[in-house]
Amino acid sequence: MIEVFKTNVQETEQSKMIVMKLLEHFPDSVINFDLEDCDKILRIHAVSISNRTIIALLNSYGYHCEVLA
């Protein structure tokens, strides 16, 4: 399953920290950002994905995150 999120993450260092934190919760996932995209895309490929958990985690670090429709 692949889920794509729109975020407001701007910096590469921020994205690396977020990927590390998300991997703690979803260790068997492939997670990356596309900061060149206007929506600052967060892409997660995993067997099981909890959108609520991902959004809550990013929100807890002060970032906006929503499922990209």
Backbone as a chain_set.jsonl record, in Angstrom:
{"seq": "MIEVFKTNVQETEQSKMIVMKLLEHFPDSVINFDLEDCDKILRIHAVSISNRTIIALLNSYGYHCEVLA", "coords": {"N": [[0.841, -1.164, 0.0], [0.518, 2.22, -0.796], [0.693, 5.468, 0.412], [0.072, 8.922, 0.081], [0.959, 12.121, 1.174], [0.266, 15.572, 1.723], [2.374, 18.119, 2.837], [3.875, 20.678, 4.97], [6.561, 20.732, 5.202], [9.77, 22.058, 4.794], [12.597, 21.987, 4.711], [15.463, 19.918, 4.002], [16.812, 18.749, 6.17], [14.796, 18.743, 8.112], [13.014, 16.952, 6.932], [14.51, 14.59, 6.956], [14.707, 14.066, 9.714], [12.005, 13.643, 10.313], [11.446, 11.376, 8.736], [13.078, 9.5, 10.043], [11.788, 9.402, 12.565], [9.253, 8.476, 11.802], [9.942, 5.964, 10.824], [10.526, 4.679, 13.183], [8.012, 4.077, 14.118], [6.887, 2.743, 11.981], [8.577, 0.432, 11.012], [9.126, -1.314, 8.819], [8.751, 0.075, 6.501], [8.944, 2.049, 3.468], [9.9, 5.268, 3.229], [9.694, 8.561, 2.058], [10.395, 11.972, 1.094], [9.294, 14.44, -1.243], [10.471, 17.28, -1.709], [10.707, 19.068, -3.707], [8.334, 19.184, -5.03], [5.338, 21.118, -5.225], [3.528, 20.57, -3.214], [5.044, 19.508, -1.203], [5.544, 16.67, -0.821], [4.987, 13.759, 1.111], [5.698, 10.441, 1.016], [4.658, 7.196, 1.669], [5.338, 3.812, 1.72], [4.039, 0.869, 2.65], [3.019, -2.181, 4.305], [0.871, -1.882, 6.019], [-0.773, 1.086, 6.811], [-1.35, 3.782, 8.955], [-3.145, 6.466, 8.614], [-4.083, 8.4, 10.421], [-2.248, 8.185, 12.556], [0.156, 8.945, 11.317], [-0.419, 11.593, 10.519], [-0.917, 12.7, 13.054], [1.608, 12.372, 14.254], [3.267, 14.058, 12.645], [1.967, 16.472, 13.156], [2.514, 16.704, 15.882], [5.142, 17.45, 15.837], [4.946, 19.937, 14.885], [4.231, 20.315, 12.237], [2.187, 20.588, 9.327], [0.036, 18.167, 7.911], [-1.668, 16.277, 5.535], [-3.812, 13.889, 3.926], [-3.219, 13.402, 0.549], [-5.447, 13.883, -1.939]], "CA": [[0.0, 0.0, 0.0], [1.242, 3.496, -0.847], [-0.111, 6.626, 0.778], [0.748, 10.176, -0.238], [0.494, 13.209, 2.029], [0.708, 16.949, 1.485], [2.924, 18.647, 4.084], [4.504, 21.999, 4.881], [7.984, 20.546, 5.511], [10.511, 22.846, 3.823], [14.035, 21.737, 4.698], [15.924, 18.535, 3.913], [17.11, 18.259, 7.517], [13.512, 18.464, 8.75], [12.45, 15.74, 6.336], [15.293, 13.441, 7.441], [14.292, 13.812, 11.094], [10.652, 13.087, 10.278], [11.543, 10.01, 8.22], [13.615, 8.667, 11.128], [10.745, 9.223, 13.574], [8.21, 7.621, 11.233], [10.471, 4.602, 10.742], [10.413, 4.09, 14.519], [6.638, 3.588, 14.242], [6.601, 1.885, 10.831], [9.958, 0.028, 10.683], [9.277, -2.034, 7.552], [8.224, 0.962, 5.466], [9.803, 2.905, 2.653], [9.353, 6.605, 3.458], [10.51, 9.621, 1.494], [9.787, 13.265, 0.797], [9.617, 15.144, -2.481], [10.378, 18.685, -1.327], [10.664, 19.872, -4.935], [6.923, 19.288, -5.399], [4.696, 22.261, -4.557], [2.803, 20.062, -2.044], [6.017, 18.957, -0.251], [4.978, 15.327, -0.713], [5.491, 12.667, 1.951], [5.224, 9.185, 0.429], [4.928, 6.051, 2.536], [5.009, 2.508, 1.15], [4.057, -0.089, 3.751], [1.958, -3.18, 4.287], [-0.253, -1.278, 6.726], [-0.509, 2.497, 7.077], [-2.357, 4.481, 9.747], [-3.116, 7.889, 8.258], [-4.255, 9.209, 11.635], [-0.99, 8.178, 13.303], [1.134, 9.737, 10.565], [-0.814, 12.999, 10.634], [-0.707, 13.101, 14.447], [3.048, 12.485, 14.494], [3.767, 15.286, 12.038], [1.388, 17.589, 13.905], [3.2, 16.817, 17.177], [6.415, 18.133, 15.569], [4.642, 21.297, 14.42], [4.049, 20.348, 10.788], [0.865, 20.269, 8.773], [0.062, 16.971, 7.088], [-2.993, 15.787, 5.162], [-3.8, 12.921, 2.826], [-3.371, 14.041, -0.762], [-6.512, 13.19, -2.681]], "C": [[0.895, 1.239, 0.0], [0.264, 4.605, -0.493], [0.727, 7.873, 0.549], [0.099, 11.293, 0.574], [1.055, 14.536, 1.551], [1.187, 17.489, 2.823], [3.409, 20.083, 3.881], [5.972, 21.923, 5.288], [8.794, 21.239, 4.409], [11.954, 22.396, 3.634], [14.363, 20.249, 4.664], [16.198, 17.962, 5.289], [15.833, 17.919, 8.287], [12.95, 17.143, 8.23], [13.198, 14.496, 6.807], [14.895, 13.07, 8.861], [12.912, 13.147, 11.127], [10.667, 11.649, 9.772], [12.063, 9.073, 9.306], [12.559, 8.39, 12.187], [9.641, 8.311, 13.059], [8.675, 6.169, 11.135], [10.477, 3.911, 12.103], [9.031, 3.463, 14.713], [6.267, 2.595, 13.143], [7.924, 1.352, 10.276], [10.141, -0.676, 9.338], [8.771, -1.227, 6.363], [9.331, 1.602, 4.643], [9.157, 4.284, 2.697], [10.278, 7.63, 2.829], [9.677, 10.878, 1.266], [10.171, 13.689, -0.607], [9.417, 16.625, -2.179], [10.392, 19.613, -2.539], [9.225, 20.085, -5.402], [6.282, 20.429, -4.617], [3.933, 21.837, -3.305], [3.717, 19.439, -0.996], [5.606, 17.534, 0.158], [5.744, 14.437, 0.264], [4.863, 11.396, 1.402], [5.633, 8.036, 1.335], [4.438, 4.784, 1.845], [5.164, 1.48, 2.256], [2.918, -1.077, 3.588], [0.697, -2.6, 4.914], [0.12, 0.157, 7.097], [-1.673, 3.078, 7.885], [-2.25, 5.976, 9.455], [-3.214, 8.775, 9.488], [-2.961, 9.304, 12.426], [0.053, 9.056, 12.622], [0.833, 11.224, 10.696], [-0.568, 13.5, 12.051], [0.776, 13.266, 14.761], [3.61, 13.766, 13.897], [3.233, 16.51, 12.769], [2.119, 17.793, 15.23], [4.567, 17.491, 17.036], [6.203, 19.518, 14.969], [4.453, 21.421, 12.928], [2.628, 20.01, 10.416], [1.016, 19.047, 7.875], [-1.364, 16.562, 6.797], [-2.862, 14.815, 4.013], [-4.028, 13.683, 1.531], [-4.369, 13.236, -1.567], [-6.203, 13.123, -4.168]], "O": [[1.9, 1.293, 0.709], [-0.844, 4.674, -1.026], [1.934, 7.88, 0.791], [-1.125, 11.403, 0.654], [2.173, 14.61, 1.04], [0.5, 17.343, 3.834], [3.36, 20.625, 2.777], [6.563, 22.931, 5.676], [8.534, 21.029, 3.225], [12.473, 22.423, 2.519], [13.636, 19.427, 5.222], [15.857, 16.81, 5.557], [15.789, 16.933, 9.023], [12.469, 16.317, 9.006], [12.581, 13.455, 7.033], [14.76, 11.888, 9.179], [12.689, 12.202, 11.883], [9.974, 10.793, 10.321], [11.544, 7.969, 9.471], [12.444, 7.26, 12.66], [9.144, 7.463, 13.8], [7.884, 5.249, 11.342], [10.437, 2.683, 12.169], [8.895, 2.444, 15.389], [5.434, 1.713, 13.349], [8.353, 1.763, 9.197], [11.235, -0.627, 8.775], [8.405, -1.795, 5.334], [10.485, 1.683, 5.063], [8.018, 4.461, 2.265], [11.492, 7.59, 3.03], [8.446, 10.848, 1.249], [11.244, 13.341, -1.101], [8.326, 17.161, -2.371], [10.119, 20.806, -2.412], [8.934, 21.061, -6.093], [6.647, 20.676, -3.468], [3.71, 22.661, -2.419], [3.233, 18.896, -0.003], [5.358, 17.253, 1.33], [6.973, 14.372, 0.245], [3.639, 11.284, 1.329], [6.795, 7.912, 1.72], [3.28, 4.69, 1.438], [6.268, 1.241, 2.745], [1.974, -0.843, 2.832], [-0.408, -2.799, 4.407], [1.2, 0.408, 7.634], [-2.837, 2.885, 7.535], [-1.375, 6.662, 9.984], [-2.514, 9.782, 9.592], [-2.609, 10.378, 12.914], [0.751, 9.824, 13.284], [1.734, 12.022, 10.954], [-0.063, 14.608, 12.235], [1.159, 14.204, 15.46], [4.351, 14.487, 14.565], [3.964, 17.478, 12.978], [2.322, 18.93, 15.657], [5.091, 18.041, 18.005], [7.161, 20.192, 14.591], [4.508, 22.529, 12.394], [1.951, 19.244, 11.103], [2.01, 18.913, 7.161], [-2.191, 16.504, 7.708], [-1.925, 14.896, 3.219], [-4.933, 14.513, 1.441], [-4.16, 12.054, -1.84], [-6.992, 12.575, -4.938]]}, "num_chains": 1, "name": "protein.A"}
